Amino acid sequence: MDNDVHSRLAHIEAILPTLATKADVEALHAEMLRVASETQKWMFASVIGIFIGFGGLFLAMGNFYLKQQPPPPPVQASPAPQPAAGAAPPVQQWGSVTINPPQPPSK
């Protein structure tokens, strides 16, 4: 049994110098925080760049599309027909809904 304890102790003492110390862990922690901070800055800058890039693409495609459309034909306004005196006002129809204008009160 005594030999077993000594062999285990020798094995632990052989491994002990390779384990990390408190200073090693603190240095690793500081390095990880620095890398995380740099990564966050790069990600933020990349997102801003992507937004600017897509905005420029949107403007360029919009200008290209506007240049491709033919000009609309000129519209000539005709005077609206005047209803005859005492005639009922015209009925307006929008889609499938017919709107009757209000009638004056009868005496």
N, C-alpha and C positions, 0 to 999 in steps of 0.2 A: 504494500500500500504506500509505503514511504517513497518508493521508487516512482510510482504513478504520480504522486503529488509533485515530485521534483521534475518529472518530464513535462507535466502541464505548466509548471512555473517557468521552465526554460522556454517552452513554446510561447507563452504570453510575453516574456521578456524579449523574445526575438521579434515579436510583432509590434510591441510598444513604441519603438522609435519611428515606425512608419505612420502612426496615427497622427491626426491633425491636432495642433495645440489651439488654445483659445485665440492666440494672435493670428493663426492661420485662418480660423473661422471668421474672425472679424475682418481680415483682409479680403476674404472671399465675398463676404456680405457687402463690403464697400464697393468692390468691383461689380457685383451684380446690380447694385443700385445705380452705378454710373452707366452701365450698359442699358439698363431699363430706361433711364432718363434720355439717353441718346436715341434709343429706338422710338420712344414716344415723340421726340422732336421730329425725327424723320417721318413718322407716320402722319403727324399733323401737317408737315410741309407737303407731303405727298397728296393728302386730301385737298388741301388748298390748291395745289397745282392741277389736280383733276377737275375741280370745280371751274377753275379759270379756263382750262382746256376745253371742257364741254361748253362753257359759255361762248368762247370764241367760235367753236364749231357750230353752235346754234345760230349765232349771228351770221356767220359765213353762208350757211345753208339757207337762212332766211333771205339774205340779199340775193343769192343765186336764184332762189325760187321767185322772188319778186321781179327779177330781170327777165325771167322766162315767160311770164304771163303777158298775153297781148293786152293792149289798152282796151278798156271797156268802150262799147259803142256810145256815141253821144246820145243823151236823152233830151228829147224835145218836150217841153212842158206844154200841155194844151190847157186852155182855160176850163175850169170846172163848169158844167152846165148849171144854170141857175133855175131853181124850181119856179114854176108858175105861181102867181099869187093865189093863196088859198089852197094850194095843193098839199097833200100829205108829205112829210119829209121822207127821204129815201130810206129804205131798209138796208142795213149793213149786214153782210154775212161773212163770218170768219170761220173757215173750215166747215164744220157741220153745225155750227151754232149761229142762229139768226138773232140779231139784236134789233128790236124795234125801238125807235127813239121815243122819248116821253111825249105823251099827247097833252095839249093844253086842256085845262079844265073846261068842261062844258057849262054854259050858263042856263 
